[in-house]
Amino acid sequence: MNPLIVRAIEAKRRLKLRYYGGDRIVEPCVYGLDKLGDALLICYQVGGTGHAERDKGWQQFRLYEVVSVSELDEWFVHERGSYDHLLSNIVTIYAQI
């Protein structure tokens, strides 16, 4: 379990993920494990670099594919609509808005 991600969800702070060579700015909403034990992060992507700039909206990241995670000095209010369609993949929840 990554305590930085848990803290970011609890405080509603944005994260920067380094993912496949680009940065993604996300609003983390749910952090947990899938049935295989892989850590997942459900978040709303608000920006990024390269191709990530086009991929705004609800995303699910497998954290073993994320190279680095850093907390930003930016807060958010969760008003992005429902992410329920992504919850079926998570069987253990560490943190959730």
N, C-alpha and C positions, 0 to 999 in steps of 0.2 A: 504494500500500500504506500502511495506517495502522499506524505502529509502536506506538501505544498499544494497539491490539487484539492485536497479536502479543505484546507484553509481558504483557498480561492473561492470555492463554491459557497462556503459558509459566509464569507465576507462579500460575495458577489463582485469579485475582482476579475478583470480580464487576464487571460494568459496569452503568451506567445509560444507557439509550438513550432519547432523546426521539423519539417515533415517532407520527405522526398525532395530535399534540396531547396525548399522554399519556406518562408515564414508564414504562419497563419495566426491571425489575431482572433481569439475566440472568447465567448462568454460560456464558461463551463456550467452545466446544469446537473448532470448525473455522472457519477464515477463508480464503477463496480467491476464485477467479473462475469464473463459468459460461462456457459456450461462446460467449456474446456479449461476454464481457469485463467483465461487471458483477460488482462485488464482492458476495459473499454471506457471511453470518455464520450458522452453525448454533450454536444455544445452547439451554440449558434455562432457560425463564422461571420465576422463583420468585416474582415479585410485580410490582406496578405500581400505577398509579392509574387510576381510571375503569374502562372496559371491560377494560383490561389485567389487572386483578386476576383476572378470570375465565379468562384465557387461559394459565393455567399449563401447563407441559409443554414438549415439544420444539417449537422455532420455527425458521424460516429467514427471515432478514431480508435484503432487497436494500438495501445501504447507501446508495444514492442516495435512498432514502425516509426515511432516518434523519437527523433535523435535527442532533443532537449526540450525542456519545459521551463519557462520563466514567468514569474508573476509581474504584471504591469501595474503601474500606479494609476490605474483607471478602473472605475467602478461602473456597474450597470444595474439597470432595473429590469427584472424579468418580465417582459411584455411582448414576447416574440411568438406567442401562440403555442400550440401543443406539440410536444415531442413524444407523445404516447406511442406513435407508430414505431419508434426505435427502442422502446423499453422491453419488448419481448425477448431481445437478445441478452438481457442482463438478468442473472439469477441471484447474485449477491450485490447489494448496494452498500458502498462505503459512505457516500455523501450524495445528497440530492437537494435541489432547491425546493 
